[in-house]
Amino acid sequence: QQPVQSPQAVILREGEDAVINCSSSKALYSVHWYRQKHGEAPVFLMILLKGGEQKGHEKISASFNEKKQQSSLYLTASQLSYSGTYFCGTDTETSGSRLTFGEGTQLTVNP
Amino acid sequence: DSGVTQTPKHLITATGQRVTLRCSPRSGDLSVYWYQQSLDQGLQFLIQYYNGEERAKGNILERFSAQQFPDLHSELNLSSLELGDSALYFCASSPRRSFYEQYFGPGTRLTVT
């Protein structure tokens, strides 16, 4: 089942912070975050695994609440380059491969 | 540039036809994933191959098939094409079987007329 992302869209001014949420009705084993700019391929940001392990970029932070089946992506001191659509992909099994992606959150950072 | 290549970049074909999309993973990556991205369905996982063997299957139609060859490149075959198959098809590669970042190729835009 597709995870639900919120908000659907957000507009920021450079330097502002944003939080993007991803929630599932099923128990999650891992959450993967990607950013896609218009006309380009998705780019990896972060993986959060059940048990607390995280893999990702230093400037991006995220949390994974296993009990609530929720993940949040924190974008601080936003830059113009942060603009794009953010997708969370969830894995409800132990395969770590069969990801179901949310509909995306469109983030726009203005000068 | 992720290091993943996909050909062709654009493909326009008629309903009922068959096409083959090709993907070359990053050097050394053993896993290849295929995704379909359409406006109304978002990014959908189709199938994963690891070192030549099918490892995970998603919402892949029976009309679609894929394989990974000994040199690790992969092909996605789409047959009996319908208008609804028009989408962007991405290939991604990863050095491991799972729980690792995926590197996406530029995609193949398929238009079925």
Backbone of each chain as ProteinMPNN parsed JSONL, in Angstrom:
{"seq_chain_A": "QQPVQSPQAVILREGEDAVINCSSSKALYSVHWYRQKHGEAPVFLMILLKGGEQKGHEKISASFNEKKQQSSLYLTASQLSYSGTYFCGTDTETSGSRLTFGEGTQLTVNP", "coords_chain_A": {"N_chain_A": [[0.838, -1.191, 0.0], [0.461, 2.221, -0.791], [2.556, 4.687, 0.685], [1.704, 7.642, 2.562], [2.388, 10.942, 1.883], [3.145, 14.093, 3.337], [3.592, 17.635, 3.556], [1.716, 18.064, 0.443], [2.811, 19.958, -1.159], [5.228, 22.549, -0.767], [6.361, 25.831, -0.217], [9.225, 27.687, 0.143], [11.386, 30.25, 1.461], [14.749, 30.951, 0.747], [16.957, 29.63, 3.134], [15.068, 28.997, 5.015], [13.412, 26.428, 6.983], [12.183, 23.059, 6.509], [9.883, 20.345, 6.871], [9.209, 17.117, 5.836], [6.827, 14.63, 5.727], [6.192, 11.1, 5.996], [4.038, 8.464, 5.96], [2.805, 5.22, 6.827], [0.371, 2.607, 6.613], [1.091, 0.137, 7.167], [3.393, -2.042, 8.891], [6.722, -1.017, 8.869], [9.862, -1.814, 7.397], [11.993, -0.526, 6.33], [12.791, 2.828, 5.274], [13.134, 4.862, 2.477], [14.526, 7.758, 1.065], [14.253, 9.995, -1.662], [15.162, 12.547, -4.007], [13.832, 14.321, -6.701], [14.449, 16.273, -9.45], [12.826, 18.393, -11.822], [12.372, 16.76, -14.857], [14.566, 15.176, -14.507], [16.407, 12.332, -13.166], [15.543, 10.46, -10.191], [17.347, 11.101, -7.14], [19.325, 9.659, -4.661], [18.836, 10.184, -1.158], [18.59, 9.302, 1.564], [18.552, 6.421, 3.694], [16.635, 4.75, 6.077], [16.675, 2.372, 8.526], [14.882, -0.246, 10.165], [15.447, -0.468, 13.567], [17.247, 1.505, 13.75], [19.492, 2.132, 12.204], [21.065, 4.358, 9.928], [21.643, 5.632, 6.664], [23.084, 8.017, 4.7], [23.248, 11.401, 3.361], [25.297, 13.93, 4.835], [24.198, 16.473, 5.212], [21.525, 16.149, 5.236], [18.862, 15.221, 7.257], [16.913, 12.77, 8.964], [14.143, 11.043, 10.439], [12.848, 8.041, 11.919], [10.074, 6.582, 12.986], [9.362, 3.722, 14.289], [7.238, 2.581, 15.644], [5.051, 4.091, 14.987], [5.055, 3.854, 12.296], [6.151, 5.862, 10.688], [8.032, 8.375, 8.947], [10.181, 11.18, 8.875], [11.558, 13.815, 7.0], [14.064, 16.149, 7.326], [14.783, 19.333, 6.338], [17.049, 21.719, 6.587], [17.944, 25.173, 6.779], [17.402, 25.896, 4.043], [18.417, 25.682, 0.613], [18.569, 27.029, -2.723], [19.049, 24.918, -4.379], [17.73, 22.829, -3.223], [15.225, 22.592, -4.206], [12.658, 20.654, -5.679], [11.052, 17.461, -6.196], [10.231, 15.433, -3.537], [10.452, 12.093, -2.653], [9.274, 9.431, -0.678], [10.134, 6.086, -0.139], [8.847, 3.048, 0.815], [9.399, -0.011, 2.583], [7.91, -2.925, 3.32], [8.714, -5.363, 3.945], [11.341, -7.757, 4.473], [13.016, -7.628, 2.401], [14.113, -5.322, 1.409], [14.071, -4.308, -1.064], [11.719, -4.166, -2.571], [10.267, -1.518, -3.054], [7.694, 0.79, -2.222], [6.542, 3.74, -3.4], [5.656, 7.015, -2.229], [3.397, 9.67, -3.241], [4.844, 11.917, -3.521], [6.38, 15.039, -2.527], [6.284, 18.321, -3.403], [8.774, 20.601, -3.385], [9.604, 23.965, -3.274], [12.07, 26.334, -3.383], [12.564, 29.644, -2.97], [14.412, 32.643, -3.834]], "CA_chain_A": [[0.0, 0.0, 0.0], [1.268, 3.416, -0.988], [2.658, 5.562, 1.851], [1.126, 8.962, 2.396], [3.33, 12.013, 2.149], [2.586, 15.413, 3.598], [2.516, 18.171, 2.718], [1.832, 17.761, -0.984], [3.708, 20.964, -1.719], [5.642, 23.579, 0.176], [7.171, 26.896, -0.801], [10.091, 28.287, 1.155], [12.404, 31.213, 1.078], [16.094, 30.454, 1.032], [17.331, 29.74, 4.536], [14.019, 28.478, 5.884], [13.43, 24.988, 7.223], [10.979, 22.328, 6.118], [9.777, 18.95, 7.281], [8.345, 16.323, 4.961], [6.437, 13.432, 6.455], [5.822, 9.914, 5.236], [3.43, 7.518, 6.897], [2.285, 4.001, 6.23], [-0.575, 1.869, 7.443], [1.695, -1.166, 7.423], [4.669, -2.006, 9.597], [7.809, -0.741, 7.926], [11.179, -2.342, 7.678], [12.935, 0.53, 5.978], [12.266, 3.98, 4.548], [14.145, 5.42, 1.589], [14.162, 9.09, 0.581], [14.869, 10.414, -2.916], [14.749, 13.837, -4.542], [13.815, 14.347, -8.168], [14.239, 17.582, -10.071], [12.007, 18.279, -13.028], [13.059, 16.27, -16.048], [15.77, 14.419, -14.162], [16.201, 11.074, -12.451], [15.605, 10.568, -8.728], [18.674, 11.021, -6.532], [19.269, 9.131, -3.302], [19.119, 11.068, -0.031], [18.69, 8.694, 2.886], [17.86, 5.183, 4.035], [16.481, 4.522, 7.506], [16.334, 0.969, 8.727], [14.323, -0.658, 11.441], [16.557, -0.705, 14.475], [17.944, 2.757, 13.962], [20.616, 2.443, 11.331], [20.79, 5.329, 8.882], [22.687, 5.855, 5.681], [22.683, 9.137, 3.862], [24.119, 12.549, 3.276], [25.504, 14.627, 6.11], [23.392, 17.686, 5.345], [20.12, 15.777, 5.283], [18.558, 14.389, 8.422], [15.59, 12.17, 8.931], [13.81, 10.202, 11.582], [12.011, 6.888, 11.593], [9.352, 6.127, 14.164], [8.917, 2.373, 13.927], [5.947, 2.267, 16.274], [3.993, 4.801, 14.265], [5.278, 3.652, 10.854], [6.298, 7.198, 10.104], [9.365, 8.932, 8.784], [10.199, 12.602, 8.553], [12.793, 14.319, 6.391], [14.28, 17.508, 7.805], [15.605, 20.156, 5.462], [17.339, 22.932, 7.339], [18.66, 26.243, 6.06], [17.211, 25.468, 2.659], [19.113, 26.358, -0.478], [17.838, 26.971, -3.988], [19.264, 23.592, -4.961], [16.857, 21.859, -2.564], [13.954, 22.519, -4.93], [12.426, 19.397, -6.386], [10.012, 16.613, -5.602], [10.798, 14.471, -2.593], [9.692, 10.854, -2.564], [9.68, 8.395, 0.265], [9.859, 4.73, -0.578], [8.783, 2.209, 2.005], [9.562, -1.441, 2.413], [7.188, -3.576, 4.406], [9.235, -6.731, 4.083], [12.758, -7.741, 4.814], [13.82, -7.697, 1.179], [14.829, -4.073, 1.194], [14.126, -4.029, -2.493], [10.41, -3.924, -3.169], [9.851, -0.243, -2.497], [6.472, 1.448, -2.646], [6.803, 5.165, -3.256], [4.567, 7.949, -2.044], [3.107, 10.502, -4.411], [5.835, 12.978, -3.617], [6.161, 16.379, -1.984], [6.967, 19.284, -4.255], [9.403, 21.666, -2.591], [10.13, 25.084, -4.048], [12.825, 27.297, -2.586], [12.726, 30.911, -3.68], [15.467, 33.519, -3.274]], "C_chain_A": [[0.877, 1.247, 0.0], [1.345, 4.256, 0.286], [2.102, 6.94, 1.515], [2.146, 10.015, 2.783], [2.584, 13.315, 2.418], [3.714, 16.369, 3.933], [2.699, 17.754, 1.258], [2.806, 18.72, -1.648], [4.054, 21.985, -0.64], [6.545, 24.573, -0.543], [7.941, 27.584, 0.323], [10.887, 29.432, 0.572], [13.749, 30.615, 1.488], [16.434, 30.676, 2.503], [16.297, 29.207, 5.504], [14.114, 26.954, 5.983], [12.124, 24.356, 6.758], [11.051, 20.898, 6.65], [8.793, 18.255, 6.349], [8.084, 14.998, 5.666], [5.989, 12.317, 5.522], [5.242, 8.91, 6.211], [2.811, 6.352, 6.153], [1.309, 3.334, 7.182], [-0.034, 0.483, 7.783], [2.998, -0.99, 8.198], [5.807, -1.895, 8.586], [9.114, -1.381, 8.368], [12.26, -1.32, 7.335], [12.21, 1.636, 5.231], [13.41, 4.588, 3.746], [13.654, 6.771, 1.087], [14.964, 9.443, -0.674], [14.352, 11.799, -3.283], [14.848, 13.794, -6.062], [13.548, 15.762, -8.65], [13.529, 17.363, -11.393], [12.827, 17.828, -14.227], [14.306, 15.462, -15.771], [15.406, 13.138, -13.426], [16.198, 11.315, -10.942], [17.033, 10.384, -8.227], [18.525, 10.615, -5.072], [19.612, 10.183, -2.259], [19.435, 10.283, 1.236], [17.981, 7.346, 2.92], [17.803, 5.084, 5.55], [15.972, 3.098, 7.695], [15.715, 0.755, 10.097], [15.479, -1.009, 12.361], [17.467, 0.492, 14.61], [19.085, 3.082, 13.034], [20.191, 3.426, 10.243], [21.967, 5.401, 7.931], [22.243, 7.037, 4.841], [23.684, 10.254, 3.902], [24.185, 13.294, 4.592], [24.553, 15.792, 6.291], [21.903, 17.398, 5.383], [19.909, 14.926, 6.531], [17.139, 13.885, 8.326], [15.398, 11.338, 10.183], [12.876, 9.096, 11.14], [11.381, 6.406, 12.886], [8.72, 4.779, 13.819], [7.538, 2.062, 14.488], [4.797, 2.908, 15.517], [4.075, 4.595, 12.752], [5.365, 4.993, 10.125], [7.767, 7.577, 9.961], [9.234, 10.403, 8.445], [11.568, 12.984, 8.021], [12.93, 15.782, 6.77], [15.249, 18.232, 6.876], [15.837, 21.479, 6.175], [18.157, 23.902, 6.501], [18.61, 25.979, 4.566], [17.98, 26.34, 1.671], [18.285, 26.209, -1.744], [17.924, 25.575, -4.596], [18.389, 22.518, -4.324], [15.525, 21.69, -3.305], [13.846, 21.211, -5.694], [11.278, 18.656, -5.72], [10.674, 15.541, -4.759], [9.87, 13.267, -2.477], [10.204, 10.01, -1.405], [9.277, 7.053, -0.326], [9.884, 3.831, 0.64], [8.859, 0.739, 1.649], [8.906, -2.122, 3.603], [7.652, -5.013, 4.612], [10.708, -6.648, 4.447], [13.641, -7.707, 3.576], [14.655, -6.443, 0.963], [14.872, -3.651, -0.249], [12.791, -3.593, -3.076], [9.813, -2.658, -2.561], [8.533, 0.22, -3.08], [6.65, 2.927, -2.359], [5.526, 5.955, -3.016], [4.409, 8.824, -3.271], [4.049, 11.689, -4.54], [5.4, 14.28, -2.964], [6.975, 17.354, -2.819], [7.466, 20.441, -3.408], [9.979, 22.725, -3.517], [10.831, 26.042, -3.1], [13.065, 28.526, -3.439], [13.806, 31.778, -3.038], [14.889, 34.457, -2.228]], "O_chain_A": [[1.892, 1.317, 0.693], [0.317, 4.518, 0.91], [2.037, 7.344, 0.354], [2.701, 9.983, 3.882], [1.547, 13.599, 1.82], [4.704, 15.958, 4.538], [3.716, 17.164, 0.893], [3.53, 18.353, -2.574], [3.27, 22.243, 0.274], [7.38, 24.199, -1.367], [7.362, 28.005, 1.324], [11.038, 29.562, -0.642], [13.845, 29.867, 2.461], [16.228, 31.761, 3.046], [16.596, 28.987, 6.678], [14.789, 26.294, 5.193], [11.1, 25.027, 6.632], [12.128, 20.334, 6.845], [7.69, 18.745, 6.108], [9.008, 14.335, 6.139], [5.484, 12.553, 4.424], [5.896, 8.546, 7.188], [2.359, 6.477, 5.015], [1.41, 3.478, 8.401], [-0.622, -0.249, 8.58], [3.621, 0.072, 8.163], [5.834, -2.601, 7.578], [9.417, -1.471, 9.558], [13.308, -1.266, 7.978], [11.157, 1.417, 4.634], [14.507, 4.802, 4.263], [12.486, 6.91, 0.722], [16.173, 9.225, -0.744], [13.24, 12.175, -2.912], [15.821, 13.294, -6.626], [12.538, 16.371, -8.295], [13.618, 16.296, -12.0], [13.843, 18.434, -14.567], [15.031, 15.099, -16.698], [14.242, 12.897, -13.108], [16.795, 12.284, -10.472], [17.82, 9.628, -8.797], [17.699, 11.165, -4.342], [20.542, 10.971, -2.432], [20.428, 10.559, 1.909], [16.954, 7.149, 2.271], [18.804, 5.306, 6.23], [14.975, 2.686, 7.101], [15.994, 1.482, 11.05], [16.38, -1.757, 11.982], [18.352, 0.516, 15.465], [19.605, 4.197, 13.065], [19.087, 3.331, 9.706], [23.124, 5.252, 8.326], [21.126, 7.044, 4.324], [24.802, 10.105, 4.394], [23.23, 13.285, 5.37], [24.139, 16.077, 7.414], [21.1, 18.317, 5.546], [20.692, 14.02, 6.817], [16.28, 14.496, 7.69], [16.348, 10.984, 10.882], [12.201, 9.202, 10.116], [12.063, 5.887, 13.769], [7.688, 4.708, 13.151], [6.758, 1.348, 13.858], [3.709, 2.342, 15.418], [3.241, 5.116, 12.012], [4.733, 5.208, 9.091], [8.619, 7.157, 10.743], [8.273, 10.814, 7.795], [12.598, 12.535, 8.524], [12.007, 16.569, 6.558], [16.38, 17.794, 6.663], [14.907, 22.269, 6.341], [18.945, 23.509, 5.641], [19.642, 25.855, 3.908], [18.162, 27.542, 1.864], [17.401, 25.356, -1.819], [16.988, 25.111, -5.246], [18.316, 21.403, -4.84], [14.787, 20.74, -3.046], [14.816, 20.729, -6.277], [10.628, 19.163, -4.806], [11.568, 14.832, -5.221], [8.671, 13.404, -2.237], [11.409, 9.894, -1.185], [8.215, 6.914, -0.931], [10.842, 3.853, 1.413], [8.443, 0.308, 0.573], [9.303, -1.915, 4.75], [7.044, -5.774, 5.365], [11.236, -5.565, 4.697], [14.867, -7.751, 3.68], [15.754, -6.494, 0.41], [15.619, -2.746, -0.621], [12.742, -2.749, -3.972], [8.965, -2.721, -1.67], [8.278, 0.067, -4.275], [6.881, 3.324, -1.217], [4.459, 5.615, -3.528], [5.187, 8.732, -4.221], [4.047, 12.384, -5.556], [4.21, 14.58, -2.865], [8.195, 17.232, -2.93], [6.683, 21.165, -2.793], [10.745, 22.418, -4.43], [10.24, 26.504, -2.124], [13.691, 28.454, -4.496], [14.079, 31.66, -1.844], [15.618, 35.262, -1.65]]}, "seq_chain_B": "DSGVTQTPKHLITATGQRVTLRCSPRSGDLSVYWYQQSLDQGLQFLIQYYNGEERAKGNILERFSAQQFPDLHSELNLSSLELGDSALYFCASSPRRSFYEQYFGPGTRLTVT", "coords_chain_B": {"N_chain_B": [[25.781, 13.028, -13.242], [24.929, 9.709, -12.949], [26.186, 7.417, -13.692], [24.788, 5.328, -14.649], [23.453, 4.088, -17.599], [20.925, 4.478, -20.059], [19.132, 3.335, -22.838], [16.75, 3.508, -25.553], [16.627, 7.149, -25.377], [14.245, 8.38, -25.952], [11.172, 6.998, -27.084], [8.844, 6.297, -29.48], [5.944, 4.668, -30.294], [3.453, 2.47, -31.707], [0.207, 1.306, -30.589], [-0.052, -2.088, -29.541], [2.433, -2.878, -30.371], [5.847, -4.04, -29.758], [8.542, -3.327, -27.581], [11.974, -2.818, -26.604], [13.791, -1.893, -23.834], [16.909, -0.703, -22.752], [19.466, -1.083, -20.281], [22.437, -0.117, -18.726], [24.231, -0.817, -15.923], [26.008, 0.938, -13.252], [29.55, 0.618, -13.16], [30.525, -2.348, -11.675], [28.242, -2.591, -10.109], [25.827, -4.876, -8.996], [23.124, -5.161, -8.748], [20.098, -4.473, -10.462], [17.387, -2.371, -10.976], [14.065, -1.818, -12.124], [11.819, 0.787, -12.852], [8.624, 2.336, -13.262], [7.378, 5.447, -14.19], [4.625, 7.365, -14.182], [2.278, 10.039, -14.786], [-0.112, 9.777, -13.363], [0.315, 7.656, -11.691], [2.641, 7.801, -10.304], [5.89, 6.856, -9.017], [6.669, 3.637, -9.707], [7.72, 0.485, -8.615], [9.001, -2.089, -10.58], [10.634, -4.466, -11.105], [13.439, -6.356, -9.841], [16.762, -7.345, -10.452], [19.478, -9.345, -9.413], [22.74, -9.917, -9.882], [22.21, -11.393, -12.196], [19.978, -12.89, -11.561], [16.464, -12.972, -10.927], [15.237, -11.055, -8.273], [13.342, -9.588, -6.837], [9.918, -8.753, -7.234], [7.611, -6.439, -8.462], [4.848, -4.41, -9.242], [4.571, -5.53, -11.935], [3.396, -5.962, -15.165], [2.013, -8.818, -16.912], [2.549, -8.655, -19.56], [4.947, -7.492, -19.665], [8.44, -8.077, -19.444], [11.66, -8.919, -18.121], [15.246, -9.124, -18.09], [18.537, -9.931, -16.893], [21.736, -9.829, -18.082], [24.828, -11.8, -18.467], [26.891, -9.874, -18.561], [25.893, -8.013, -16.921], [24.231, -5.992, -17.862], [20.868, -4.921, -18.429], [17.635, -5.666, -19.76], [14.41, -4.469, -20.503], [11.468, -5.693, -21.597], [8.634, -4.772, -23.332], [5.486, -5.642, -24.327], [2.668, -5.949, -26.629], [1.682, -3.31, -26.507], [-0.097, -0.712, -24.828], [-2.046, 2.339, -24.694], [-1.909, 3.28, -22.102], [0.542, 2.486, -21.218], [2.332, 4.389, -21.728], [4.91, 6.245, -20.433], [7.579, 7.229, -18.202], [10.408, 5.301, -18.013], [12.537, 4.11, -15.665], [15.769, 2.918, -14.929], [17.674, 1.603, -12.304], [20.685, 1.175, -10.46], [22.576, -0.72, -8.06], [25.133, -1.481, -5.712], [24.701, -3.593, -3.99], [22.461, -6.214, -2.756], [20.274, -5.215, -1.364], [18.841, -2.644, 0.749], [20.401, -0.427, 0.239], [21.746, 2.516, -1.338], [20.247, 3.533, -4.406], [21.181, 4.111, -7.724], [19.974, 6.082, -10.165], [19.27, 5.867, -13.641], [19.016, 8.051, -16.571], [16.553, 7.6, -17.684], [13.979, 6.315, -19.924], [11.771, 7.669, -22.128], [8.692, 6.603, -22.97], [6.319, 6.709, -25.468], [3.184, 5.783, -26.395], [1.202, 5.544, -29.166]], "CA_chain_B": [[25.743, 11.762, -13.973], [24.962, 8.609, -11.977], [26.967, 6.296, -14.207], [23.847, 4.365, -15.223], [23.027, 4.54, -18.915], [19.715, 3.868, -20.58], [18.828, 3.63, -24.239], [16.931, 4.858, -26.074], [16.158, 8.215, -24.502], [12.831, 8.539, -26.285], [10.659, 5.932, -27.932], [7.45, 6.509, -29.855], [5.506, 3.481, -30.997], [2.0, 2.332, -31.789], [-0.404, 0.273, -29.742], [0.111, -3.447, -30.018], [3.831, -3.156, -30.707], [6.755, -4.516, -28.717], [9.781, -2.554, -27.524], [12.981, -3.248, -25.629], [14.549, -0.822, -23.196], [18.185, -1.247, -22.303], [20.077, -0.4, -19.145], [23.766, -0.546, -18.303], [24.431, -0.318, -14.561], [27.323, 1.464, -12.922], [30.574, -0.413, -13.123], [30.623, -3.048, -10.4], [26.948, -2.793, -9.448], [25.237, -6.168, -9.334], [21.657, -5.069, -8.733], [19.429, -3.581, -11.397], [15.965, -2.197, -10.686], [13.277, -1.122, -13.138], [10.685, 1.544, -12.335], [7.774, 3.049, -14.211], [6.853, 6.687, -13.609], [3.625, 8.05, -14.984], [1.725, 11.189, -14.077], [-1.19, 9.427, -12.438], [0.654, 6.517, -10.825], [3.86, 8.028, -9.545], [7.046, 5.998, -9.264], [6.286, 2.278, -9.351], [8.74, -0.536, -8.743], [8.59, -3.173, -11.454], [11.349, -5.711, -10.894], [14.851, -6.249, -9.508], [17.664, -8.458, -10.71], [20.752, -9.293, -8.712], [23.748, -10.807, -10.451], [21.637, -12.253, -13.209], [18.783, -13.601, -11.133], [15.36, -12.154, -10.447], [15.248, -11.055, -6.818], [12.095, -9.043, -6.289], [8.975, -8.389, -8.27], [6.596, -5.486, -8.023], [3.633, -4.365, -10.054], [4.929, -5.682, -13.334], [2.359, -6.633, -15.933], [2.46, -10.044, -17.583], [3.023, -8.26, -20.896], [6.304, -6.971, -19.495], [9.416, -9.038, -18.935], [12.998, -8.347, -18.026], [16.337, -10.056, -17.806], [19.854, -9.357, -16.691], [22.683, -10.658, -18.816], [26.092, -12.046, -17.756], [27.703, -8.657, -18.402], [25.099, -7.266, -15.939], [23.263, -5.066, -18.409], [19.523, -5.457, -18.304], [16.659, -5.239, -20.754], [13.003, -4.54, -20.14], [10.674, -5.907, -22.798], [7.228, -4.41, -23.183], [4.794, -6.129, -25.515], [1.229, -5.637, -26.758], [1.629, -2.014, -25.842], [-1.352, 0.019, -24.734], [-1.845, 3.76, -24.463], [-1.603, 3.459, -20.687], [1.932, 2.142, -20.941], [3.142, 5.599, -21.932], [5.477, 6.626, -19.137], [9.024, 7.295, -18.117], [10.905, 4.065, -17.418], [13.858, 4.294, -15.088], [16.569, 1.819, -14.45], [18.572, 2.013, -11.231], [21.595, 0.101, -10.068], [23.07, -0.673, -6.694], [26.194, -2.483, -5.551], [24.291, -4.695, -3.124], [21.132, -6.766, -3.009], [19.18, -4.473, -0.742], [19.137, -1.675, 1.799], [21.511, 0.404, -0.192], [21.263, 3.543, -2.252], [20.094, 3.171, -5.802], [21.6, 5.155, -8.647], [19.024, 6.058, -11.262], [19.647, 6.328, -14.964], [18.249, 9.21, -17.041], [15.209, 7.199, -18.07], [13.505, 6.22, -21.309], [10.382, 8.135, -22.215], [7.941, 5.822, -23.947], [5.025, 7.246, -25.865], [2.42, 4.829, -27.199], [0.16, 6.307, -29.874]], "C_chain_B": [[25.932, 10.59, -12.99], [25.862, 7.465, -12.423], [26.1, 5.196, -14.788], [23.391, 4.916, -16.578], [21.792, 3.776, -19.357], [19.545, 4.289, -22.038], [17.546, 2.934, -24.651], [16.433, 5.896, -25.077], [14.658, 8.438, -24.701], [12.424, 7.411, -27.223], [9.193, 6.221, -28.203], [7.029, 5.316, -30.693], [3.99, 3.382, -30.95], [1.488, 1.242, -30.856], [-0.238, -1.099, -30.388], [1.548, -3.841, -30.311], [4.609, -3.646, -29.488], [8.028, -3.684, -28.765], [10.71, -3.142, -26.472], [13.741, -2.04, -25.135], [15.809, -1.432, -22.594], [18.788, -0.402, -21.198], [21.451, -0.989, -18.885], [24.035, 0.023, -16.922], [25.809, 0.316, -14.399], [28.31, 0.31, -12.851], [30.646, -1.04, -11.725], [29.305, -3.286, -9.689], [26.308, -4.084, -9.935], [23.717, -6.138, -9.408], [21.168, -4.084, -9.784], [17.942, -3.571, -11.054], [15.314, -1.494, -11.878], [12.068, -0.467, -12.475], [9.908, 2.167, -13.493], [7.257, 4.3, -13.506], [5.873, 7.328, -14.573], [2.986, 9.122, -14.116], [0.701, 10.779, -13.029], [-0.837, 8.304, -11.472], [1.926, 6.747, -10.033], [4.953, 7.052, -9.933], [6.716, 4.588, -8.777], [7.422, 1.3, -9.62], [8.217, -1.673, -9.606], [9.296, -4.476, -11.081], [12.8, -5.417, -10.548], [15.579, -7.523, -9.898], [18.943, -8.253, -9.924], [21.661, -10.355, -9.305], [23.132, -11.852, -11.382], [20.359, -12.961, -12.835], [17.716, -12.632, -10.646], [15.305, -12.228, -8.928], [13.95, -10.549, -6.197], [11.214, -8.584, -7.43], [7.937, -7.451, -7.687], [5.382, -5.576, -8.908], [3.93, -4.462, -11.544], [3.86, -6.496, -14.044], [2.924, -7.881, -16.599], [2.997, -9.75, -18.979], [4.468, -7.74, -20.86], [7.216, -8.087, -18.991], [10.782, -8.385, -18.91], [14.012, -9.457, -17.852], [17.62, -9.29, -17.582], [20.867, -10.342, -17.266], [23.99, -10.841, -18.03], [26.974, -10.808, -17.609], [26.995, -7.628, -17.516], [24.18, -6.199, -16.548], [21.891, -5.73, -18.378], [18.64, -4.907, -19.415], [15.255, -5.432, -20.201], [12.208, -4.619, -21.434], [9.213, -5.62, -22.513], [6.507, -4.823, -24.463], [3.311, -5.786, -25.47], [0.924, -4.294, -26.111], [0.261, -1.365, -25.923], [-1.042, 1.488, -24.455], [-1.389, 4.035, -23.033], [-0.186, 3.099, -20.303], [2.864, 3.327, -21.162], [3.613, 6.106, -20.58], [6.972, 6.818, -19.295], [9.487, 6.027, -17.406], [12.338, 4.29, -16.964], [14.484, 2.948, -14.761], [17.46, 2.38, -13.346], [19.498, 0.853, -10.923], [22.116, 0.34, -8.665], [24.137, -1.739, -6.534], [25.771, -3.702, -4.744], [22.878, -5.145, -3.441], [20.022, -5.879, -2.492], [19.722, -3.483, 0.272], [20.352, -0.829, 1.461], [21.002, 1.412, -1.195], [21.237, 3.033, -3.682], [20.462, 4.377, -6.664], [20.737, 5.039, -9.903], [19.652, 6.538, -12.56], [18.747, 7.469, -15.407], [16.838, 8.883, -17.492], [14.992, 7.1, -19.569], [12.053, 6.667, -21.313], [9.695, 7.376, -23.343], [6.599, 6.481, -24.203], [4.361, 6.241, -26.78], [1.26, 5.582, -27.841], [-0.889, 5.384, -30.497]], "O_chain_B": [[26.947, 10.495, -12.3], [26.256, 6.632, -11.606], [26.615, 4.234, -15.357], [22.991, 6.076, -16.68], [21.636, 2.589, -19.069], [19.783, 5.439, -22.408], [17.265, 1.849, -24.142], [15.875, 5.542, -24.038], [13.911, 8.654, -23.747], [13.214, 6.936, -28.039], [8.397, 6.371, -27.276], [7.677, 4.987, -31.686], [3.331, 4.133, -30.23], [2.24, 0.38, -30.4], [-0.278, -1.244, -31.61], [1.844, -5.024, -30.481], [4.109, -3.665, -28.363], [8.537, -3.371, -29.842], [10.282, -3.866, -25.573], [14.271, -1.259, -25.925], [15.784, -2.517, -22.013], [18.646, 0.821, -21.174], [21.615, -2.208, -18.829], [24.065, 1.243, -16.764], [26.657, 0.238, -15.288], [27.95, -0.821, -12.525], [30.809, -0.339, -10.726], [29.242, -4.094, -8.762], [26.255, -4.351, -11.135], [23.1, -6.986, -10.052], [21.741, -3.011, -9.972], [17.323, -4.619, -10.868], [15.944, -0.678, -12.551], [11.385, -1.076, -11.651], [10.461, 2.478, -14.548], [6.764, 4.235, -12.38], [6.254, 7.781, -15.652], [3.123, 9.124, -12.893], [0.647, 11.355, -11.943], [-1.591, 8.024, -10.541], [2.254, 5.944, -9.16], [4.948, 6.492, -11.029], [6.508, 4.368, -7.583], [8.009, 1.287, -10.702], [7.11, -2.165, -9.385], [8.642, -5.474, -10.776], [13.333, -4.368, -10.909], [15.08, -8.631, -9.7], [19.431, -7.131, -9.785], [21.372, -11.55, -9.231], [23.491, -13.029, -11.35], [19.714, -13.571, -13.688], [18.019, -11.608, -10.035], [15.321, -13.316, -8.352], [13.522, -11.036, -5.15], [11.692, -8.094, -8.454], [7.451, -7.643, -6.573], [4.938, -6.662, -9.279], [3.577, -3.57, -12.316], [3.471, -7.572, -13.59], [4.129, -7.998, -16.823], [3.806, -10.51, -19.514], [5.111, -7.576, -21.896], [6.797, -8.936, -18.204], [11.02, -7.401, -19.611], [13.667, -10.588, -17.509], [17.771, -8.15, -18.022], [20.84, -11.535, -16.963], [24.236, -10.133, -17.053], [27.725, -10.699, -16.64], [27.461, -6.495, -17.386], [23.423, -5.561, -15.816], [21.782, -6.954, -18.31], [18.877, -3.817, -19.937], [14.958, -6.419, -19.528], [12.27, -3.714, -22.266], [8.63, -6.158, -21.571], [6.882, -4.399, -25.556], [2.771, -5.391, -24.437], [0.025, -4.171, -25.279], [-0.439, -1.451, -26.932], [0.062, 1.839, -24.039], [-0.575, 4.927, -22.795], [0.245, 3.375, -19.183], [4.046, 3.27, -20.821], [2.805, 6.364, -19.688], [7.546, 6.601, -20.362], [9.008, 5.717, -16.315], [13.224, 4.612, -17.755], [13.812, 1.991, -14.374], [17.944, 3.508, -13.448], [19.138, -0.31, -11.103], [22.096, 1.46, -8.156], [24.052, -2.796, -7.159], [26.425, -4.742, -4.814], [22.188, -4.553, -4.271], [18.953, -5.792, -3.097], [20.907, -3.49, 0.605], [21.207, -0.563, 2.306], [19.967, 1.208, -1.828], [22.069, 2.231, -4.105], [20.094, 5.512, -6.361], [20.769, 4.029, -10.606], [20.449, 7.476, -12.583], [17.807, 7.823, -14.694], [16.015, 9.782, -17.666], [15.706, 7.706, -20.368], [11.216, 6.118, -20.597], [10.067, 7.492, -24.511], [5.842, 6.771, -23.276], [4.91, 5.885, -27.823], [0.437, 6.182, -27.149], [-1.834, 5.859, -31.127]]}, "name": "protein", "num_of_chains": 2, "seq": "QQPVQSPQAVILREGEDAVINCSSSKALYSVHWYRQKHGEAPVFLMILLKGGEQKGHEKISASFNEKKQQSSLYLTASQLSYSGTYFCGTDTETSGSRLTFGEGTQLTVNPDSGVTQTPKHLITATGQRVTLRCSPRSGDLSVYWYQQSLDQGLQFLIQYYNGEERAKGNILERFSAQQFPDLHSELNLSSLELGDSALYFCASSPRRSFYEQYFGPGTRLTVT"}
